[in-house]
Amino acid sequence: MLTSLRHWSQNRSSWILLALTAIGLEATALYFQYGMELMPCVMCIYQRIAVLGILVAALIGATAPKMALMRIVGGFLWLYSAYRGIELSWEHTQLIINPSPFATCDFFVTLPSWFPLHEWFPSVFQATGDCSISQWKFLSLEMPQWMLIIFSAYFIVGLLVLISQVTSGKRK
């Protein structure tokens, strides 16, 4: 299995597929925001940024998939973004499932001054909702619970792809 993953990771189409899944999630988030008029909260915006990290990782891997360095850099960014997404979606899930006046999210998105996405693209990265309010459910799961599943899947696949990069592809 790891040999197959290593082989697939050397194809540009695999990295493009990863990028398309991230683009699909970002488009879905914008549909929820503008089509369904759901207000994104601070945690939602941070999760969008984690998905954006996976998109950037996919683009890095797609630039030169035959180069091990590019696959490994893309893989580490993929894993880091998925891990942060898991942390964020777990925290967001706890805010919805176990509401408390003492456990709240920030009122405003806080990003580094050198990367103020919320100022550059306020229509995408500006938070207007409350993290503790449930706005959407599907199959009895809240949106952050779905994102927890999605980020976990990203993490598991990313970990396997990264492990496949360091294992020997010459074993039969």
Buried (B, 14 or more C-beta within 10 A) or exposed (E): EBBEBBEBBBEEEBBBEBBEBBBEBBEEBBEBBEEEEBEBBBBBBBBBBBBBBBBBBBBBBBEBBEEBEBBBBBBBBBBBBBBBBBBBBBBBBBBBEEEEEEEEBEEEBEBEEEEBBBEEEEEBBBBEBBBBEEBEEEEEBBBBBBBBEBBBEBBEBBBBBBEBBEEEEEEE
